[in-house]
Amino acid sequence: MINVGLGPALITGTAVTLDGRPIGQWNKETYETLAADWPAAPSMYALFDGIAFPQGACQYLIHLDEYDDAAHAWFWKLICRRLSIVINYESFYGGENLRASPPPI
């Protein structure tokens, strides 16, 4: 996630789907539920309603520190094909109801 706007992005909500099925918000509880079935536990960055994501900030929402193509093919499939995290946000002024979602691959 990168904020290339002119100011902070105020998070108003998130929605996670796995294989097209709604799971919940992108928070620690959702991550722990999902990661329980994964072969390894990636690092994650939670988003909560009301937090400000600063201008110019760049943050992975989920990542493996030591990624290996062969050993972590499951992770590549997960983030490219199975897992979707939609982020709803507004500018500092509010009222825009903006949405960031992953592009189709």
Secondary structure as the mmCIF struct_conf table of DSSP 4:
data_model
#
loop_
_struct_conf.conf_type_id
_struct_conf.id
_struct_conf.beg_label_comp_id
_struct_conf.beg_label_asym_id
_struct_conf.beg_label_seq_id
_struct_conf.end_label_comp_id
_struct_conf.end_label_asym_id
_struct_conf.end_label_seq_id
STRN STRN1 ILE A 2 ILE A 2
BEND BEND1 GLY A 5 GLY A 7
STRN STRN2 ALA A 9 LEU A 18
TURN_TY1_P TURN_TY1_P1 ASP A 19 GLY A 20
STRN STRN3 ARG A 21 GLY A 24
BEND BEND2 TRP A 26 ASN A 27
HELX_RH_AL_P HELX_RH_AL_P1 LYS A 28 ALA A 35
TURN_TY1_P TURN_TY1_P2 ALA A 36 ASP A 37
BEND BEND3 TRP A 38 ALA A 40
STRN STRN4 SER A 43 MET A 44
TURN_TY1_P TURN_TY1_P3 ASP A 49 GLY A 50
STRN STRN5 ALA A 52 PHE A 53
TURN_TY1_P TURN_TY1_P4 GLN A 55 GLY A 56
STRN STRN6 CYS A 58 CYS A 58
BEND BEND4 LEU A 61 LEU A 61
STRN STRN7 ILE A 62 HIS A 63
BEND BEND5 ASP A 65 GLU A 66
TURN_TY1_P TURN_TY1_P5 ASP A 69 HIS A 72
HELX_RH_AL_P HELX_RH_AL_P2 ALA A 73 LYS A 77
HELX_RH_PI_P HELX_RH_PI_P1 LEU A 78 ARG A 82
STRN STRN8 LEU A 83 GLU A 90
TURN_TY1_P TURN_TY1_P6 PHE A 92 TYR A 93
STRN STRN9 LEU A 98 ALA A 100
HELX_LH_PP_P HELX_LH_PP_P1 PRO A 102 PRO A 104
#
